[in-house]
Amino acid sequence: MSIAAANKSSQRATPVALARQLERWYPLRDHPRQRALVEAVSNGVRFPLAPAGRRSGKTERFKRFVVQEASKVPGMYFAAAPTHGQAKKIFWKDLKDFSLTSALPKAPSESELIIYYPNGSELHIIGLDKPERIEGIPWTGGGIDEFANVKAHAWEANIYPALNTVDPRRPDYRAWCWLFGVPDGLNHFYRLCDMAQGQKNPDFEVFHWLSADILPADVIESAKRFMSAKQYRQEFEASFETATGLIYEDYSLENVTDEVIGPHEELHWMHDQNYTPLSSSIGAIRDDCLYLMDEIILHSASSRHSAEEFVENYKDHKNKCINLYGDPAGRAGEKHGLVSDYIEIKQVLQTHGWEVNDLVKKAAPAIKDRQNAVRARICNTLGERRLFINRERAPWSHEGLATVQLKDGSSFQEDQRNPYQHITTAIGYMVETVWGESEDLIYTGIGVVR
């Protein structure tokens, strides 16, 4: 919708609301591949594929494009994401602002997530956790963000057939759909892009660019510091990375140290609440580096046993402040006044004079986020290593990072047959809590905000 057209719209808009929505149409930085993507549909490309770097403007471009198309060409449009919650979070507010809904005659449906335009167009927000939601409507066009994370079978079983549904009123028309997002291994997104680049199919074309083309240099430099090289290539260069067997493939002897815990150091104790082995790693932070220099491994034991082992081992430690991290499942029962694993641990510690800083999260981080946080500590894109293990005093921590593999056929799930897997999970909870990637980095087209 043009600004001029919006100013002639319904008098339902309040000046303040309309002015706020008009501000959303700020100018974007010009980029040749983004410009080509915006022109793709008019040039006959039904399915533009945009594997592009994170925060680089692909979603922003789509939001503007679909609103402009819906305003110009009457029809049924959609904006989709892997889940209903994601779709609403990614699209709903921005699409209402871009559509200048405060000036439209009919208010959008907050329950159905539909925007109605004066020309009869509708713009639907769709979650593809149930892929059949996209079926049954003769679409004019739309787009799917985070396409790599959509269910693998959804493209062939639901999405592509739905886009080939013919409207009897326009028998020669074929719907278009942007497929965009960050790659995630060699999955269905990769196969479509590979097909588009290798075949002469005019319906498909790949549009690729790097985050570094758009984001400021200091943001890129920051990303390189908190990401592993593999994660950076995938997230900011939109590279289709293979899933190798080892989860922490950069872990090496360069991460091994002979450092030991000093008597005055503040301790960090991280847990995985598996029954056997009950695994926990103990370390300290020095100059923003994590040193894991001890661990407690017990078989067929409880959290109380682990805490009693700790207070005995560290009865002569001078600094009685300890930071506690771990699996949020260990909080089970707390809401109902029951004694959880962590309450037991804290009771034992406090009885023996320890001051406990409880940093266990209420909910577990995503497995990928936990793994990526550890990878970035092991070795980031700049080659910096900031996680070190004394393999003599913490052998399970060392063996875990050196040997834990992916489950067969998965790009992120861990093979739990490896007994060392549990302690790597414990390490991951701590690292993600302290150094996990911020999800608040947003490219606005003008700058980057947190």
Backbone torsions as a table, in degrees:
resi	resn	phi	psi	omega
1	MET	NA	132.1	178.6
2	SER	-78.6	157.5	178.4
3	ILE	-64.6	-38.7	179.6
4	ALA	-61.4	-42.5	179.6
5	ALA	-64.3	-39.0	-179.1
6	ALA	-63.5	-36.9	-177.6
7	ASN	-69.4	-16.7	178.1
8	LYS	-97.5	1.3	-175.9
9	SER	-74.3	-170.7	-174.5
10	SER	-55.1	148.7	178.1
11	GLN	-77.7	4.0	179.1
12	ARG	-62.3	-25.4	-175.7
13	ALA	-70.3	140.1	169.2
14	THR	-88.2	148.0	-178.6
15	PRO	-56.6	-38.9	-178.1
16	VAL	-67.9	-46.6	-178.8
17	ALA	-63.2	-44.7	-179.6
18	LEU	-65.6	-41.6	179.0
19	ALA	-61.8	-39.9	179.1
20	ARG	-64.0	-42.3	-179.9
21	GLN	-70.5	-36.1	177.5
22	LEU	-62.2	-31.9	179.0
23	GLU	-61.9	-23.0	-178.9
24	ARG	-67.7	-17.9	-180.0
25	TRP	-89.5	46.2	177.2
26	TYR	-71.3	157.2	-178.9
27	PRO	-68.1	147.1	175.6
28	LEU	-106.0	154.1	175.3
29	ARG	-67.3	133.2	-178.8
30	ASP	-72.5	139.7	177.2
31	HIS	-146.1	128.6	-172.6
32	PRO	-60.1	-39.5	-179.1
33	ARG	-73.7	-34.1	175.2
34	GLN	-66.8	-39.5	177.9
35	ARG	-63.1	-40.9	178.1
36	ALA	-65.0	-36.2	177.7
37	LEU	-63.4	-44.8	-179.8
38	VAL	-63.1	-30.8	-179.1
39	GLU	-89.5	-4.5	-171.0
40	ALA	-61.2	-47.8	-176.5
41	VAL	-61.5	-43.6	179.2
42	SER	-66.9	-19.7	177.4
43	ASN	-92.6	8.6	173.3
44	GLY	97.1	5.9	179.2
45	VAL	-87.9	113.6	-179.2
46	ARG	-74.5	-37.7	-173.1
47	PHE	-126.0	81.0	174.2
48	PRO	-68.0	128.0	179.0
49	LEU	-105.0	122.8	-175.4
50	ALA	-126.0	78.0	169.6
51	PRO	-79.3	100.5	-173.3
52	ALA	-131.7	160.9	-175.9
53	GLY	-62.1	152.5	-179.1
54	ARG	-64.5	144.3	178.7
55	ARG	61.6	25.5	-175.1
56	SER	-104.0	7.2	171.3
57	GLY	103.7	-0.1	-176.6
58	LYS	-65.0	-43.2	179.7
59	THR	-68.7	-39.3	178.1
60	GLU	-60.7	-43.4	179.2
61	ARG	-62.9	-42.0	-179.3
62	PHE	-64.8	-44.1	-178.6
63	LYS	-55.8	-45.8	-179.4
64	ARG	-66.5	-41.6	-176.4
65	PHE	-65.0	-47.0	-175.7
66	VAL	-67.1	-35.5	177.1
67	VAL	-66.1	-42.7	179.0
68	GLN	-63.9	-41.2	178.9
69	GLU	-65.6	-44.4	-179.8
70	ALA	-63.4	-32.1	179.9
71	SER	-74.8	-29.3	-176.7
72	LYS	-91.6	-44.6	-171.7
73	VAL	-113.4	112.4	179.5
74	PRO	-58.1	135.0	179.8
75	GLY	168.8	-173.5	-179.6
76	MET	-107.6	125.1	-174.8
77	TYR	-125.9	159.7	179.3
78	PHE	-144.7	153.7	170.8
79	ALA	-129.6	119.3	-170.5
80	ALA	-125.1	159.1	176.2
81	ALA	-148.6	170.0	-174.8
82	PRO	-57.0	-33.0	178.7
83	THR	-131.5	161.9	178.8
84	HIS	-60.5	-43.7	180.0
85	GLY	-62.1	-42.6	177.8
86	GLN	-62.3	-46.1	-177.0
87	ALA	-59.6	-44.4	179.6
88	LYS	-65.1	-42.7	-178.9
89	LYS	-65.7	-42.4	-176.5
90	ILE	-71.6	-41.3	-164.7
91	PHE	-111.3	-37.7	-160.0
92	TRP	-58.5	-55.2	-176.4
93	LYS	-64.0	-46.1	-177.7
94	ASP	-64.0	-41.3	-179.3
95	LEU	-67.9	-33.1	173.8
96	LYS	-65.0	-41.9	179.3
97	ASP	-66.3	-47.7	179.4
98	PHE	-61.0	-33.3	-179.9
99	SER	-80.4	-5.2	-178.4
100	LEU	53.0	52.6	-174.0
101	THR	-62.4	-23.1	177.8
102	SER	-66.3	-15.9	179.4
103	ALA	-106.7	1.2	-178.4
104	LEU	-86.5	147.5	-178.8
105	PRO	-62.3	-35.4	-177.3
106	LYS	-112.5	128.3	-179.4
107	ALA	-69.8	147.8	176.9
108	PRO	-65.9	155.0	177.6
109	SER	-86.7	111.8	-179.8
110	GLU	-73.8	-24.1	179.6
111	SER	-83.3	-40.5	-178.5
112	GLU	-93.6	-9.8	-177.9
113	LEU	56.9	59.1	179.2
114	ILE	-130.0	134.9	174.3
115	ILE	-106.1	133.2	-177.7
116	TYR	-109.6	133.4	-178.3
117	TYR	-109.2	154.1	-178.2
118	PRO	-59.6	-27.2	-178.4
119	ASN	-83.8	2.9	179.1
120	GLY	100.1	-8.1	178.6
121	SER	-67.1	151.5	171.8
122	GLU	-129.4	141.6	176.7
123	LEU	-120.1	114.4	-174.6
124	HIS	-102.7	138.8	172.0
125	ILE	-96.5	126.4	-172.1
126	ILE	-129.1	133.7	171.1
127	GLY	-99.3	128.8	-175.2
128	LEU	-96.7	18.2	169.8
129	ASP	-63.4	-24.6	166.8
130	LYS	-117.8	91.0	-171.9
131	PRO	-58.1	-24.2	-179.0
132	GLU	-66.2	-12.3	177.6
133	ARG	-60.1	-23.9	-176.4
134	ILE	-85.3	-7.7	-175.7
135	GLU	-84.7	158.5	169.3
136	GLY	91.6	-2.3	179.6
137	ILE	-121.3	130.8	176.8
138	PRO	-75.5	89.3	-173.9
139	TRP	-70.0	148.0	170.0
140	THR	-90.9	-41.6	178.6
141	GLY	-176.9	169.5	179.2
142	GLY	179.2	-164.3	-179.4
143	GLY	-159.2	154.6	-179.7
144	ILE	-125.9	115.0	177.7
145	ASP	-87.4	155.8	-176.7
146	GLU	50.8	46.1	-174.9
147	PHE	-60.4	-30.7	179.5
148	ALA	-63.0	-22.0	-177.5
149	ASN	-99.4	1.2	172.9
150	VAL	-69.7	149.6	179.8
151	LYS	-52.0	136.0	-169.8
152	ALA	-57.5	-35.1	-175.7
153	HIS	-85.3	-10.6	-168.7
154	ALA	-64.7	-36.0	-177.4
155	TRP	-61.0	-52.5	-176.6
156	GLU	-76.6	-35.2	-174.2
157	ALA	-84.3	-31.5	-172.3
158	ASN	-127.2	-51.3	-169.5
159	ILE	-70.8	-54.0	-177.4
160	TYR	-61.3	-45.8	175.7
161	PRO	-59.9	-38.2	180.0
162	ALA	-64.6	-36.4	-180.0
163	LEU	-75.1	-12.5	176.2
164	ASN	-101.1	9.0	173.5
165	THR	-68.1	125.6	-173.7
166	VAL	-94.9	129.6	174.3
167	ASP	-82.2	118.8	-178.8
168	PRO	-56.7	-24.2	179.1
169	ARG	-76.6	-19.8	178.3
170	ARG	-136.9	69.9	-171.6
171	PRO	-63.1	-21.4	-178.3
172	ASP	-95.6	-2.5	-176.2
173	TYR	-86.1	141.1	176.6
174	ARG	-125.3	130.3	-176.7
175	ALA	-67.6	152.5	175.7
176	TRP	-111.7	161.0	179.9
177	CYS	-158.0	121.7	170.9
178	TRP	-75.0	135.2	174.8
179	LEU	-119.8	111.2	-169.4
180	PHE	-143.7	167.1	-179.9
181	GLY	140.5	-177.5	177.5
182	VAL	-87.0	137.8	178.1
183	PRO	-61.1	160.4	177.0
184	ASP	-147.6	74.0	-179.2
185	GLY	80.0	-172.8	-176.4
186	LEU	-94.0	66.0	-176.2
187	ASN	-105.4	-153.9	-175.5
188	HIS	-62.1	-33.9	177.2
189	PHE	-64.5	-45.7	177.3
190	TYR	-59.1	-45.7	-176.3
191	ARG	-63.9	-39.1	176.9
192	LEU	-65.3	-42.8	178.6
193	CYS	-65.2	-41.1	178.4
194	ASP	-62.4	-42.2	177.4
195	MET	-62.9	-44.1	-177.9
196	ALA	-63.7	-35.1	-178.8
197	GLN	-80.8	-21.9	-175.9
198	GLY	-101.4	-13.6	-177.7
199	GLN	-119.2	159.4	177.9
200	LYS	-93.6	64.4	179.3
201	ASN	-106.5	108.3	-175.3
202	PRO	-66.4	-12.9	-179.9
203	ASP	-74.6	-20.8	-175.2
204	PHE	-121.0	140.5	172.9
205	GLU	-152.2	141.4	-178.1
206	VAL	-97.0	133.7	177.8
207	PHE	-124.6	112.9	-172.8
208	HIS	-126.5	140.9	171.9
209	TRP	-153.9	167.0	-177.0
210	LEU	-98.7	150.9	174.1
211	SER	-60.3	-32.8	-179.0
212	ALA	-64.1	-19.7	176.5
213	ASP	-70.3	-21.5	-171.1
214	ILE	-117.0	-46.6	-173.2
215	LEU	-78.9	152.1	177.5
216	PRO	-62.2	153.8	-175.2
217	ALA	-60.6	-35.6	-177.8
218	ASP	-69.5	-30.1	177.3
219	VAL	-70.4	-41.5	177.9
220	ILE	-63.8	-42.6	179.4
221	GLU	-62.2	-40.9	178.0
222	SER	-63.1	-42.6	179.1
223	ALA	-61.1	-39.5	-179.6
224	LYS	-65.1	-27.8	-178.7
225	ARG	-78.3	-33.9	-177.8
226	PHE	-103.3	8.3	177.7
227	MET	-121.5	148.0	169.2
228	SER	-70.0	162.8	-179.2
229	ALA	-60.3	-40.8	-178.8
230	LYS	-65.3	-45.7	179.8
231	GLN	-65.0	-39.6	179.1
232	TYR	-61.9	-44.5	179.6
233	ARG	-59.7	-40.2	-178.8
234	GLN	-72.4	-47.3	-171.1
235	GLU	-80.1	-37.5	-173.3
236	PHE	-110.5	-14.2	175.4
237	GLU	-115.1	0.0	177.9
238	ALA	54.7	43.6	177.8
239	SER	-89.8	137.2	176.5
240	PHE	-81.8	100.5	-175.4
241	GLU	-91.8	139.2	177.4
242	THR	-77.2	150.4	176.1
243	ALA	-92.3	105.1	179.2
244	THR	-80.4	169.5	-177.8
245	GLY	-64.9	-49.5	-178.4
246	LEU	-74.3	133.9	179.3
247	ILE	-74.5	-39.2	-177.8
248	TYR	-113.2	68.2	-170.8
249	GLU	-67.3	-18.8	179.7
250	ASP	-89.3	-6.0	178.9
251	TYR	-68.0	130.6	-174.9
252	SER	-151.4	-174.5	177.5
253	LEU	-62.9	-18.4	176.4
254	GLU	-67.9	-15.7	177.3
255	ASN	-96.2	4.0	-178.2
256	VAL	-95.1	139.4	-178.7
257	THR	-137.2	161.1	172.8
258	ASP	-108.7	13.5	177.4
259	GLU	-64.6	146.9	177.8
260	VAL	-125.2	163.0	-178.5
261	ILE	-69.7	130.5	176.8
262	GLY	-84.6	151.9	-174.1
263	PRO	-64.6	-20.3	-176.8
264	HIS	-107.8	8.3	-178.0
265	GLU	-79.6	143.6	172.5
266	GLU	-75.7	129.3	-172.5
267	LEU	-94.5	151.1	175.1
268	HIS	-124.1	121.3	-174.7
269	TRP	-120.7	121.7	-173.0
270	MET	-120.6	138.5	-169.4
271	HIS	-126.4	148.6	161.1
272	ASP	-121.1	130.3	-170.7
273	GLN	-89.5	41.5	173.5
274	ASN	-76.8	144.6	-176.3
275	TYR	-68.0	-47.3	178.1
276	THR	-150.4	121.6	-1.2
277	PRO	-78.5	140.9	173.4
278	LEU	-82.5	108.5	-167.1
279	SER	-112.7	134.7	174.0
280	SER	-148.3	145.3	-179.1
281	SER	-117.7	147.7	-174.7
282	ILE	-127.0	134.5	-178.9
283	GLY	-158.2	-167.7	-179.9
284	ALA	-143.3	156.6	176.6
285	ILE	-105.1	125.1	177.4
286	ARG	-130.0	120.3	178.4
287	ASP	51.1	47.4	177.6
288	ASP	66.4	14.9	175.7
289	CYS	-111.7	143.3	178.0
290	LEU	-96.3	124.4	176.0
291	TYR	-111.9	116.7	176.8
292	LEU	-98.6	113.5	-168.9
293	MET	-127.4	9.2	177.0
294	ASP	-165.8	167.3	177.8
295	GLU	-162.0	162.0	175.3
296	ILE	-127.5	118.3	179.4
297	ILE	-120.8	116.2	-179.1
298	LEU	-125.4	144.7	178.8
299	HIS	-106.6	136.3	179.6
300	SER	51.7	52.4	-174.8
301	ALA	-128.3	168.2	177.7
302	SER	-108.5	170.1	178.4
303	SER	-62.4	-34.9	177.6
304	ARG	-61.7	-40.8	177.5
305	HIS	-60.8	-41.2	180.0
306	SER	-63.7	-43.4	179.7
307	ALA	-64.9	-39.8	178.7
308	GLU	-65.8	-36.2	175.8
309	GLU	-63.7	-42.2	-179.2
310	PHE	-62.5	-49.6	-175.1
311	VAL	-66.5	-29.0	176.0
312	GLU	-70.7	-45.0	-178.3
313	ASN	-65.9	-30.5	-173.7
314	TYR	-115.8	28.3	-179.1
315	LYS	-65.3	-23.1	179.9
316	ASP	-101.6	4.3	179.7
317	HIS	-68.8	135.0	-171.9
318	LYS	-79.3	-37.0	-177.8
319	ASN	-90.3	109.3	-174.2
320	LYS	-95.1	26.6	174.9
321	CYS	-103.5	129.4	-178.2
322	ILE	-134.3	140.5	178.2
323	ASN	-104.0	128.5	-172.7
324	LEU	-110.6	129.7	179.3
325	TYR	-132.5	161.2	174.5
326	GLY	161.3	-168.9	-177.6
327	ASP	-69.1	119.9	179.3
328	PRO	-59.2	-19.1	177.6
329	ALA	-60.6	-22.9	178.5
330	GLY	-69.6	-7.2	176.8
331	ARG	-88.2	0.2	-175.5
332	ALA	-51.0	131.8	177.3
333	GLY	97.0	-14.8	-175.2
334	GLU	-62.7	-38.0	-178.3
335	LYS	-64.7	-21.7	-178.7
336	HIS	-105.3	17.0	176.1
337	GLY	76.7	14.5	179.5
338	LEU	-88.0	162.1	-179.9
339	VAL	-86.5	110.8	-179.0
340	SER	-85.5	174.0	177.0
341	ASP	-56.3	-44.1	-176.3
342	TYR	-73.4	-32.3	174.6
343	ILE	-63.8	-40.7	177.2
344	GLU	-61.2	-45.0	179.9
345	ILE	-61.1	-46.8	-177.9
346	LYS	-65.1	-38.0	179.0
347	GLN	-61.1	-44.2	179.4
348	VAL	-64.9	-46.5	-178.6
349	LEU	-61.5	-48.1	-176.4
350	GLN	-66.9	-33.4	176.5
351	THR	-61.6	-29.8	-178.8
352	HIS	-100.7	20.6	170.3
353	GLY	87.2	13.0	179.7
354	TRP	-89.5	140.1	172.1
355	GLU	-94.2	119.6	-172.0
356	VAL	-105.3	127.0	172.8
357	ASN	-103.5	101.1	-175.3
358	ASP	-79.1	108.1	-179.0
359	LEU	-113.6	19.6	176.7
360	VAL	-72.2	126.9	-177.5
361	LYS	-73.0	160.7	178.1
362	LYS	-74.9	-27.7	179.6
363	ALA	-135.7	146.8	-178.6
364	ALA	-71.8	142.6	174.6
365	PRO	-69.2	162.5	173.9
366	ALA	-59.9	144.5	-178.5
367	ILE	-55.8	-44.3	-179.1
368	LYS	-62.4	-40.0	179.9
369	ASP	-64.0	-42.4	178.5
370	ARG	-62.8	-46.1	-179.8
371	GLN	-64.3	-43.5	-178.2
372	ASN	-65.9	-34.9	177.7
373	ALA	-63.2	-42.1	178.7
374	VAL	-68.2	-43.1	178.8
375	ARG	-56.0	-42.3	-178.5
376	ALA	-67.7	-29.8	174.9
377	ARG	-73.2	-38.2	-179.9
378	ILE	-63.7	-48.3	176.9
379	CYS	-165.9	117.8	-179.1
380	ASN	-90.1	-176.7	-175.7
381	THR	-61.9	-27.4	179.9
382	LEU	-85.6	1.0	-179.3
383	GLY	83.2	12.0	-179.6
384	GLU	-85.4	134.2	178.1
385	ARG	-110.0	129.0	-175.2
386	ARG	-135.3	22.9	172.5
387	LEU	-136.0	124.5	-175.5
388	PHE	-133.1	143.4	-176.0
389	ILE	-129.1	132.4	170.1
390	ASN	-83.3	102.8	-171.2
391	ARG	-74.3	-13.5	175.9
392	GLU	-78.5	-40.3	-177.9
393	ARG	-93.1	-19.8	179.5
394	ALA	-131.5	62.5	-174.2
395	PRO	-66.6	-33.5	179.0
396	TRP	-69.3	-37.7	176.7
397	SER	-62.5	-43.0	178.7
398	HIS	-64.4	-50.6	-178.5
399	GLU	-63.1	-36.1	179.9
400	GLY	-61.2	-53.2	-178.8
401	LEU	-66.6	-25.3	-178.7
402	ALA	-83.9	-23.6	-169.3
403	THR	-125.8	-18.0	-174.5
404	VAL	-64.6	133.4	-175.5
405	GLN	-119.7	169.8	174.9
406	LEU	-76.8	149.4	171.1
407	LYS	-65.2	141.8	-178.9
408	ASP	-53.5	127.3	176.8
409	GLY	87.1	-5.6	-178.0
410	SER	-106.6	151.0	176.8
411	SER	-95.8	-4.8	-178.6
412	PHE	-150.2	-22.6	-176.8
413	GLN	-73.1	140.5	-172.1
414	GLU	-92.9	142.6	177.8
415	ASP	-74.4	104.4	-174.3
416	GLN	-82.6	3.0	173.4
417	ARG	-73.2	-19.9	177.1
418	ASN	-78.1	117.2	-176.3
419	PRO	-63.5	-19.5	-180.0
420	TYR	-81.9	-6.8	-176.5
421	GLN	-61.6	-36.5	-173.4
422	HIS	-65.9	-36.2	-179.1
423	ILE	-74.0	-28.8	175.1
424	THR	-68.0	-32.7	175.1
425	THR	-64.2	-43.4	177.9
426	ALA	-59.7	-45.4	177.9
427	ILE	-59.9	-40.4	-179.3
428	GLY	-63.1	-38.7	178.3
429	TYR	-60.8	-42.4	-178.8
430	MET	-68.8	-48.6	-176.3
431	VAL	-63.1	-42.1	-179.8
432	GLU	-65.6	-36.1	178.8
433	THR	-65.3	-42.8	-174.4
434	VAL	-85.6	-38.9	-172.3
435	TRP	-126.6	13.4	-176.7
436	GLY	-58.9	151.8	-179.1
437	GLU	-62.1	137.5	175.3
438	SER	-75.0	132.1	176.8
439	GLU	-93.8	6.4	-175.1
440	ASP	-95.6	5.8	-179.9
441	LEU	-76.7	117.0	-175.6
442	ILE	-129.1	127.5	174.3
443	TYR	-87.1	123.4	-175.0
444	THR	-99.3	-7.6	-174.4
445	GLY	96.5	-22.7	176.8
446	ILE	-106.3	-41.4	-179.0
447	GLY	-164.7	-166.9	-179.7
448	VAL	-115.5	133.7	179.9
449	VAL	-124.1	155.8	174.6
450	ARG	-118.3	NA	NA
